[in-house]
Amino acid sequence: MGEYDEQLLRGRVYGAEHNDPGPRPGHDYRELVGGPLDGLLLDVTGWEADMLECGAALITELGHYGGGGRAHYEPRPDDPRRWDWAGDTP
């Protein structure tokens, strides 16, 4: 297991309960960078390749639009395991 993989196993997962143990072995994660969800991991296990290329609009209470708003994250061109914040929408 590489250093990056070991770091992922210590992170918190987007959408998981606070008492959830965190990342699970055998799952595939992306690290969210910047914006309201900075530092969280997104479980993308089972996502199709075209979905992974598009990124995600994730519901968050912490973004510019408050409750129900979405934070948009897109794959980093040189490191698709990290997704960068691209802005918020209502």
C-alpha positions in Angstrom: 0.0 0.0 0.0 1.4 3.4 -1.0 1.7 6.5 1.2 -1.3 8.1 -0.6 -3.5 5.1 0.1 -2.5 5.1 3.8 -3.4 8.8 4.0 -6.9 8.1 2.5 -7.6 5.4 5.1 -7.3 8.1 7.9 -9.9 10.5 6.3 -13.6 11.2 6.8 -16.0 10.2 4.2 -18.6 12.6 2.7 -22.1 11.6 3.7 -21.1 9.1 6.4 -22.4 9.3 9.9 -20.1 10.9 12.5 -19.7 7.6 14.3 -18.8 5.8 11.1 -15.3 4.3 11.2 -14.3 6.0 7.9 -13.0 4.6 4.7 -13.6 1.0 4.1 -11.2 -1.5 2.5 -12.1 -2.4 -1.1 -13.8 0.9 -1.8 -12.6 3.6 -4.2 -12.3 7.2 -2.9 -11.5 10.7 -4.2 -10.1 13.4 -2.0 -12.1 16.7 -2.1 -9.8 19.7 -2.2 -10.8 23.3 -1.4 -14.3 24.7 -0.9 -16.7 23.7 1.9 -15.9 20.0 1.8 -12.2 20.3 1.8 -10.4 17.2 3.1 -13.4 14.9 2.9 -13.3 11.7 0.9 -16.0 10.8 -1.7 -16.8 7.1 -2.1 -16.9 6.5 -5.9 -17.1 2.8 -5.7 -19.0 1.4 -8.7 -19.1 4.8 -10.6 -18.7 4.5 -14.4 -15.7 6.1 -16.0 -17.7 8.9 -17.6 -19.1 9.8 -14.2 -15.6 10.0 -12.7 -14.6 12.3 -15.5 -17.4 14.7 -14.8 -17.0 15.1 -11.1 -19.9 15.7 -8.8 -22.3 18.3 -7.3 -22.5 17.4 -3.6 -25.2 18.7 -1.2 -23.8 20.7 1.6 -25.0 23.0 4.4 -21.6 24.7 4.4 -21.5 26.3 0.9 -22.3 29.8 -0.2 -26.0 28.9 -0.6 -26.5 27.2 2.8 -28.8 24.3 3.3 -29.6 22.4 0.2 -26.9 24.1 -1.9 -24.4 22.1 -3.8 -20.6 22.2 -4.0 -19.2 21.3 -7.4 -15.9 19.2 -7.5 -14.0 18.2 -10.6 -11.1 15.8 -11.2 -7.7 17.4 -11.1 -6.2 17.0 -14.6 -2.8 15.8 -13.3 -4.1 13.8 -10.4 -7.7 12.5 -10.9 -7.7 11.0 -7.4 -8.0 14.5 -6.1 -11.1 16.6 -7.0 -10.9 20.4 -6.9 -13.7 22.7 -5.8 -15.2 24.5 -8.8 -17.9 26.6 -7.0 -21.3 26.4 -5.4 -24.8 26.5 -6.8 -28.2 26.7 -5.1 
